[in-house]
Amino acid sequence: MVVILFWASVCLLMYIYLGYPLLVFLIGAIRRRKVRKEIQYPPVSIVIAAYNEEAHIRKTIENKLSLEYPKERLDIVVVSDGSTDGTDGIVETFRGQDVRLLRQEPRQGKTAALNLAVREAVGDIIVFSDANSIYSRDAVKKLVANFSDETVGYVTGKLIFGLPDGTTVGDGCTRYMRYENLLRESESRIGSIVGVNGGIDAVRKALYEPMTPDQIPDFILPLKVVEKGYRVVYEPDAVLREDALEQASDEYRMRVRVALRSLNAILDMKHLMNPFRYGLFAWQFLSHKTLRYLAFLFLVVAYASNLVLSPRGGIYLVMLSAQTILYLSALVGWIAERTKTENGIFFVPFYFCLLNVASADAFVKMLQGRRQVVWNPRKG
């Protein structure tokens, strides 16, 4: 029984991180579904939910006003979610430039703010931006071109993290996003992607479905679009640049929050894993999201069962040594992050473990019935 548990866990982990991406790539090479793209300029509303974002909101609005998109077809809606700093005053300075401020009081969280913004938006296409999201000048034009294809209901862009001082968590976050972006390119070729970048994505307004405040919009909404029979695709030429969080503690809290909301979203939308109704996407949803968030369970079982089997020597001793090196390397990466010293290659195992420990933390919170609606920006 222990042998079965060990090899099943190892195989599942190999499948989650290597097997699934490889299969998606191969399927995409055989069954490639192209997106018909055509430059067009339908009315677009950019909606931004902000809570105490006085440090970023001016630069973000200026960035949106400088986009290569006809000004008369661009509507910018900022929802201040009970902000207590200077956010509202900064937004008001743009009055008369097609920038509107809505006040949500009391504070209800990002999802409720987006529901409010979309109700007031006038565009046929809704673009979602975070309060610190800086777009490439042609980002919206590139996103919108995908909607020339009538099968496309939702489009997400490419998130690039940057960090000037090259911290361990920043390096790990950057590598993780490169991995995710490559996977999204492959998933787009076979139909729809499963995960999107919440700071640069767009949906047909007609497909927007109001969500409950505890639901994560950049997870639930794309799934709702797939449920309606439309594609969710990735546009790598629509670029968003953001600074990664510098502190591991900040990144960890953010990852716990995202994982908790995502796990609850998986439960809410579990019917999409029915292959008889949703075909290939059901497999993608199971592999890319459900199993990925449960990978920490397989890691624990793999190590625990390997300890039991190690006296047999041979492959079991080799595998135990490899796992131990992984976790010791993660520990070295954590120490390097804490002491601000050169991290070398240790950012990879460190960030890998950070993600999985955060998922485990979120899983426990989910079992306790916890749901998260509001949080403080940039600090998780």
Secondary structure as UniProt FT lines:
FT   HELIX           2..14
FT   HELIX           15..19
FT   HELIX           20..30
FT   STRAND          44..50
FT   TURN            54..56
FT   HELIX           57..65
FT   HELIX           71..73
FT   STRAND          74..81
FT   HELIX           87..92
FT   TURN            93..98
FT   STRAND          99..104
FT   HELIX           110..120
FT   STRAND          125..129
FT   TURN            131..132
FT   STRAND          134..135
FT   TURN            137..138
FT   HELIX           139..145
FT   HELIX           146..148
FT   TURN            150..151
FT   STRAND          152..162
FT   TURN            164..165
FT   HELIX           168..190
FT   TURN            198..199
FT   STRAND          200..204
FT   HELIX           205..207
FT   TURN            213..214
FT   HELIX           217..227
FT   TURN            228..229
FT   STRAND          231..243
FT   HELIX           248..268
FT   HELIX           270..273
FT   HELIX           275..284
FT   HELIX           285..290
FT   HELIX           291..293
FT   HELIX           295..309
FT   HELIX           310..312
FT   HELIX           315..339
FT   TURN            344..346
FT   HELIX           347..367
FT   TURN            368..369
FT   TURN            377..378
//
